[in-house]
Amino acid sequence: MLCPHHQPVQPVPLLSVLMSAASYIRIWLASVSVILGTVAAFNLVIDPYDVSRLLEMPRLNAMKPAEFGRARLRKPFDLYFKSLVSATTVRDSIATISASWDGTPTLQHLPDGLLNIEQCFSAVGQPDYRSQFNGVDAAYLNGAYKPMLDRRAELERVGFDHSALTDMLRTAARFDLELHVFIPPGHARQAEVVRFLGLEPLFRQWLRELACVVASTESGKRSVRLWDFSGYNSVTTEPIPPFSSKDRMQWYRDSVHFSRRTGRAIVDTVLGFPPSELGKDQTFGVQVTPANIDEYFEHRRLARERCLAANPEIGTEIATLYQGKTVPRVQPDSLAGLPKPCAATLANGRGQNAMTMSKLVTL
């Protein structure tokens, strides 16, 4: 029996509970959105990295102490913001919507930085390898290496700029990290392009400087190694199928873009894993030091002779792709002049007028 002074407790409807929970979630999400939006708006207006430049006031955000050292963060955003109002970007946005609507794969970089080549080719078909190689090699022959050709004399005199690499090596030493620096495996045809343009001595100078820079930053705790996967080896000398062939290459997509299988072979080599991709007698990658670099150049020369003996058509193919008026004089295999000692190389490598050699090795 109920007490006359107490009313029975009415049960709360389930629908009311659910509505209360939904209201709470909406309020929570709205609060978080407001907070995050306020923080983003604050940073966007103050612009500590000099990226957005929406508002510039002398007493508010004229001095940007955090900008120094973040130029690599600012420059891409600077370019992006400037392109937002361009007609080209509008056209590209429309093309993005169209391609996404149709679902047709296009070549683009994945979040990990790799090209979606396998995904694209699996949908639209593998293009002709020979045409791909010729197109890329022609681009390097007739344009990409022009900065090196224009400044070859200066680079031979003052050396290359290795400051970014030196900073990386010092950071690795400071945190006791093992670091592997490697030159990617452009196809052997790219090495022949370099020789055709007369840039072989400059490449050797650059590689010698790299070996000296890496050796000078040895921490004594963790090793720092320089590997060269370019040149003439079991991977880089892979034959290119003829025009209209349906054969697939296992190591390359074109002369500067290698396959995932090649990437795995690089990782196996530098980390000392059992070779998962290479055959028993296949050679790939050499560790280069100031002590063995002359011997390495000699092995590279002999490997080149074997490659050209098996593929005598390469020289003619490269010459056919060249569009210059005069054919460059091919440099001899011997180094130009006496090799510089590492101390002199390092001093010259930090010169103000030096430049990087990234295009010469197709990094």
C-alpha positions as CSV (number, residue, x, y, z in Angstrom):
1,M,0.0,0.0,0.0
2,L,1.3,3.4,-0.9
3,C,1.7,6.1,1.7
4,P,-1.0,8.7,1.2
5,H,1.6,11.4,1.4
6,H,3.8,10.0,-1.5
7,Q,2.9,9.8,-5.1
8,P,4.3,6.9,-7.2
9,V,7.5,7.7,-9.2
10,Q,6.7,7.9,-12.8
11,P,9.2,6.1,-15.2
12,V,11.2,8.4,-17.5
13,P,10.4,7.5,-21.1
14,L,13.3,6.0,-23.1
15,L,12.7,8.5,-25.9
16,S,13.3,11.4,-23.5
17,V,16.6,9.8,-22.3
18,L,17.8,9.4,-25.9
19,M,16.8,13.0,-26.7
20,S,18.7,14.3,-23.7
21,A,21.8,12.3,-24.7
22,A,21.6,13.6,-28.3
23,S,21.2,17.2,-27.0
24,Y,24.3,16.7,-24.8
25,I,26.3,15.3,-27.7
26,R,25.3,18.3,-29.9
27,I,26.2,20.8,-27.2
28,W,29.6,19.0,-26.7
29,L,30.4,18.9,-30.4
30,A,29.3,22.5,-30.8
31,S,31.5,23.6,-27.9
32,V,34.5,21.7,-29.2
33,S,34.0,23.2,-32.7
34,V,33.8,26.7,-31.2
35,I,37.0,26.1,-29.2
36,L,38.9,24.6,-32.1
37,G,37.6,27.3,-34.5
38,T,38.6,30.0,-32.1
39,V,42.1,28.6,-31.8
40,A,42.4,28.2,-35.6
41,A,41.1,31.7,-36.2
42,F,43.5,33.1,-33.6
43,N,46.5,31.4,-35.2
44,L,45.3,32.3,-38.7
45,V,45.0,36.0,-37.9
46,I,48.2,36.2,-35.7
47,D,50.0,34.1,-38.4
48,P,53.2,33.2,-36.4
49,Y,54.8,31.4,-39.4
50,D,54.0,34.1,-41.9
51,V,51.7,31.9,-44.0
52,S,48.2,33.4,-44.2
53,R,49.0,37.1,-44.1
54,L,45.4,38.0,-43.6
55,L,46.1,40.8,-41.2
56,E,49.3,42.8,-40.6
57,M,49.4,45.2,-37.6
58,P,52.6,46.6,-36.2
59,R,51.7,46.1,-32.6
60,L,50.0,42.7,-33.1
61,N,51.9,40.4,-35.5
62,A,54.6,42.3,-37.2
63,M,57.4,40.4,-35.4
64,K,57.3,36.7,-36.0
65,P,60.1,35.0,-33.9
66,A,58.7,31.5,-34.7
67,E,59.0,32.1,-38.5
68,F,62.8,31.7,-38.6
69,G,63.7,28.1,-39.5
70,R,60.2,27.4,-40.9
71,A,60.6,28.7,-44.4
72,R,59.9,25.2,-45.8
73,L,56.6,25.3,-44.0
74,R,55.7,28.8,-45.2
75,K,56.7,28.6,-48.9
76,P,54.3,25.8,-49.9
77,F,51.4,27.5,-48.1
78,D,52.4,30.8,-49.6
79,L,52.2,29.3,-53.1
80,Y,48.9,27.6,-52.3
81,F,47.2,30.7,-51.0
82,K,48.3,32.7,-54.0
83,S,46.8,30.1,-56.3
84,L,43.4,30.0,-54.7
85,V,42.1,32.9,-56.7
86,S,43.7,32.0,-60.0
87,A,41.7,30.9,-63.0
88,T,44.0,27.9,-63.4
89,T,43.1,26.7,-59.9
90,V,39.4,27.0,-60.7
91,R,39.9,25.0,-63.9
92,D,41.8,22.4,-61.9
93,S,39.1,22.2,-59.3
94,I,36.5,21.6,-62.0
95,A,38.8,18.8,-63.4
96,T,39.1,17.3,-59.9
97,I,35.3,17.2,-59.5
98,S,34.9,15.7,-63.0
99,A,37.6,13.0,-62.5
100,S,36.2,12.1,-59.0
101,W,32.7,11.9,-60.4
102,D,33.7,9.5,-63.2
103,G,36.0,7.5,-60.9
104,T,38.7,7.3,-63.4
105,P,42.2,6.9,-61.7
106,T,44.7,9.5,-62.5
107,L,48.4,9.8,-61.6
108,Q,48.8,11.5,-58.2
109,H,50.8,11.2,-55.0
110,L,49.4,9.1,-52.2
111,P,49.5,10.3,-48.5
112,D,52.8,8.4,-48.1
113,G,54.4,10.4,-50.9
114,L,54.4,7.6,-53.5
115,L,52.7,7.8,-56.8
116,N,49.7,5.6,-57.3
117,I,51.2,4.1,-60.4
118,E,50.1,0.5,-59.7
119,Q,46.6,1.6,-59.0
120,C,46.4,3.8,-62.0
121,F,48.0,1.3,-64.4
122,S,45.8,-1.6,-63.2
123,A,42.7,0.4,-64.2
124,V,43.8,2.1,-67.4
125,G,46.5,-0.4,-68.6
126,Q,50.3,-0.2,-68.6
127,P,51.6,2.4,-71.1
128,D,54.3,1.5,-73.5
129,Y,57.6,1.3,-71.5
130,R,59.8,2.4,-74.4
131,S,57.7,5.5,-74.9
132,Q,57.8,6.2,-71.2
133,F,61.6,5.9,-71.0
134,N,62.2,8.0,-74.1
135,G,59.9,10.8,-72.8
136,V,61.6,11.0,-69.4
137,D,65.2,10.7,-70.8
138,A,64.4,13.4,-73.4
139,A,63.2,15.7,-70.6
140,Y,66.4,15.3,-68.7
141,L,68.6,15.6,-71.8
142,N,67.0,18.8,-73.0
143,G,66.0,20.6,-69.9
144,A,66.4,19.1,-66.4
145,Y,70.2,19.1,-66.4
146,K,70.5,22.6,-67.8
147,P,71.3,24.2,-64.4
148,M,74.3,21.9,-64.1
149,L,75.5,22.6,-67.5
150,D,75.2,26.4,-67.0
151,R,77.1,26.3,-63.7
152,R,79.5,23.4,-64.3
153,A,82.7,25.5,-64.1
154,E,81.5,27.2,-61.0
155,L,80.6,24.0,-59.3
156,E,83.9,22.4,-60.2
157,R,85.6,25.4,-58.5
158,V,83.5,25.9,-55.3
159,G,81.8,22.6,-54.9
160,F,78.2,21.8,-53.9
161,D,76.0,22.9,-51.0
162,H,75.7,20.1,-48.5
163,S,74.4,22.2,-45.6
164,A,71.0,20.5,-45.5
165,L,72.6,17.0,-45.4
166,T,75.1,18.2,-42.8
167,D,72.2,19.4,-40.5
168,M,70.5,16.0,-40.9
169,L,73.7,14.1,-40.1
170,R,74.3,16.3,-37.0
171,T,70.7,15.7,-35.8
172,A,71.1,12.0,-36.2
173,A,74.4,12.1,-34.2
174,R,72.8,14.2,-31.5
175,F,70.0,11.7,-31.0
176,D,72.2,8.7,-31.5
177,L,70.4,7.5,-34.6
178,E,71.7,5.1,-37.2
179,L,71.4,6.9,-40.6
180,H,71.6,5.5,-44.1
181,V,72.0,8.0,-47.0
182,F,71.4,6.6,-50.4
183,I,71.5,7.6,-54.1
184,P,68.4,6.2,-55.8
185,P,68.7,3.7,-58.6
186,G,68.0,5.6,-61.8
187,H,68.1,3.3,-64.8
188,A,71.5,2.9,-66.5
189,R,70.2,5.0,-69.4
190,Q,70.1,8.0,-67.0
191,A,73.8,7.4,-66.2
192,E,74.4,7.5,-70.0
193,V,72.4,10.7,-70.3
194,V,74.8,12.2,-67.7
195,R,77.8,11.1,-69.6
196,F,76.4,12.2,-72.9
197,L,76.1,15.8,-71.5
198,G,79.6,15.7,-70.2
199,L,78.6,15.7,-66.6
200,E,80.3,12.5,-65.5
201,P,83.2,14.3,-63.8
202,L,80.8,16.6,-62.0
203,F,78.9,13.6,-60.7
204,R,82.1,12.0,-59.5
205,Q,83.0,15.2,-57.7
206,W,79.6,15.4,-56.1
207,L,79.8,11.8,-54.9
208,R,83.3,12.3,-53.5
209,E,82.0,15.3,-51.6
210,L,79.1,13.3,-50.2
211,A,81.4,10.5,-49.0
212,C,83.5,13.1,-47.2
213,V,80.5,14.8,-45.6
214,V,79.1,11.5,-44.4
215,A,82.5,10.3,-43.1
216,S,83.1,13.5,-41.2
217,T,79.9,13.2,-39.3
218,E,80.5,9.7,-37.9
219,S,79.4,9.9,-34.3
220,G,81.2,6.9,-33.0
221,K,78.1,5.5,-31.4
222,R,75.8,4.9,-34.4
223,S,76.9,4.4,-37.9
224,V,76.2,6.8,-40.8
225,R,76.5,5.1,-44.2
226,L,76.4,6.3,-47.8
227,W,75.0,3.9,-50.4
228,D,74.9,4.3,-54.2
229,F,72.3,2.3,-56.0
230,S,72.7,4.1,-59.3
231,G,75.1,3.3,-62.2
232,Y,75.2,-0.2,-63.7
233,N,74.0,-3.2,-61.7
234,S,71.6,-6.1,-61.8
235,V,68.6,-3.7,-61.3
236,T,69.6,-0.6,-63.2
237,T,70.5,-2.5,-66.4
238,E,67.0,-4.2,-66.7
239,P,66.2,-4.5,-70.4
240,I,63.4,-2.2,-71.7
241,P,60.7,-4.0,-73.7
242,P,60.3,-2.9,-77.3
243,F,57.6,-0.6,-78.5
244,S,54.0,-2.1,-78.1
245,S,55.3,-5.0,-76.1
246,K,53.0,-6.4,-73.4
247,D,56.0,-7.5,-71.3
248,R,56.2,-6.0,-67.8
249,M,59.3,-4.6,-66.2
250,Q,59.9,-5.7,-62.6
251,W,62.2,-2.9,-61.4
252,Y,61.1,0.3,-63.2
253,R,58.1,2.4,-64.5
254,D,60.4,4.7,-66.4
255,S,64.1,5.6,-66.2
256,V,63.8,7.6,-62.9
257,H,60.7,6.0,-61.2
258,F,61.4,2.6,-59.8
259,S,58.9,0.0,-58.6
260,R,57.9,-1.0,-55.1
261,R,59.9,-4.1,-55.6
262,T,63.1,-2.0,-56.1
263,G,62.2,-0.1,-53.0
264,R,62.1,-3.3,-51.0
265,A,65.4,-4.4,-52.4
266,I,66.9,-1.0,-51.2
267,V,65.6,-1.5,-47.7
268,D,66.9,-5.1,-47.5
269,T,70.3,-4.0,-48.6
270,V,70.8,-0.9,-46.3
271,L,69.4,-2.7,-43.3
272,G,71.2,-5.9,-43.8
273,F,68.1,-8.0,-44.2
274,P,68.2,-11.3,-46.3
275,P,67.5,-10.2,-49.9
276,S,63.8,-10.8,-50.5
277,E,63.7,-9.5,-54.1
278,L,67.2,-10.2,-55.5
279,G,68.5,-13.4,-57.0
280,K,71.5,-15.2,-55.7
281,D,74.0,-13.6,-58.2
282,Q,72.4,-10.2,-58.5
283,T,74.3,-7.2,-57.3
284,F,72.6,-4.0,-56.1
285,G,74.0,-1.1,-54.1
286,V,77.5,-0.3,-52.8
287,Q,78.5,1.4,-49.6
288,V,80.8,4.3,-50.6
289,T,83.4,5.8,-48.3
290,P,86.4,8.1,-49.0
291,A,88.6,5.0,-48.6
292,N,87.0,2.9,-51.3
293,I,85.6,5.6,-53.7
294,D,88.4,5.3,-56.3
295,E,88.0,1.5,-56.4
296,Y,84.2,2.0,-56.6
297,F,84.6,4.3,-59.7
298,E,86.8,1.6,-61.3
299,H,84.1,-1.1,-60.7
300,R,81.5,1.3,-62.1
301,R,83.6,1.8,-65.2
302,L,83.9,-1.9,-65.8
303,A,80.2,-2.5,-65.1
304,R,79.4,0.1,-67.7
305,E,81.5,-1.6,-70.3
306,R,79.7,-4.8,-69.7
307,C,76.3,-3.1,-69.9
308,L,77.1,-1.4,-73.2
309,A,78.6,-4.6,-74.7
310,A,75.2,-6.2,-74.0
311,N,73.2,-3.2,-75.0
312,P,75.2,-1.3,-77.8
313,E,72.0,0.5,-78.9
314,I,71.8,2.7,-75.8
315,G,74.3,5.4,-77.0
316,T,72.4,5.8,-80.3
317,E,69.1,6.0,-78.6
318,I,70.3,8.7,-76.2
319,A,71.8,10.7,-79.1
320,T,68.5,10.5,-81.0
321,L,66.6,12.0,-78.2
322,Y,69.0,15.0,-77.8
323,Q,67.6,18.2,-79.4
324,G,70.6,20.5,-79.0
325,K,72.5,22.0,-81.9
326,T,75.9,20.6,-81.0
327,V,76.6,17.2,-79.4
328,P,78.5,17.7,-76.0
329,R,82.0,16.3,-75.8
330,V,82.0,13.0,-73.9
331,Q,84.2,13.2,-70.8
332,P,86.9,10.5,-70.2
333,D,86.5,8.0,-67.4
334,S,89.4,9.4,-65.5
335,L,88.7,12.1,-62.9
336,A,89.3,15.7,-64.0
337,G,92.5,16.6,-62.1
338,L,93.6,15.3,-58.8
339,P,90.9,14.4,-56.3
340,K,90.5,17.0,-53.5
341,P,91.2,15.9,-49.9
342,C,88.1,15.7,-47.7
343,A,89.0,18.8,-45.7
344,A,89.1,20.9,-48.8
345,T,86.0,19.3,-50.2
346,L,84.0,20.1,-47.0
347,A,85.2,23.7,-47.0
348,N,84.2,24.2,-50.6
349,G,81.0,22.4,-50.2
350,R,79.7,25.1,-47.8
351,G,80.4,27.9,-50.2
352,Q,77.7,30.6,-50.7
353,N,77.6,30.0,-54.5
354,A,77.3,26.3,-54.3
355,M,74.1,24.4,-55.3
356,T,72.7,20.9,-54.9
357,M,73.1,18.0,-57.3
358,S,69.6,16.6,-56.8
359,K,68.6,16.7,-60.4
360,L,71.8,15.0,-61.5
361,V,71.0,11.9,-59.6
362,T,67.2,12.2,-60.1
363,L,66.4,12.4,-56.4
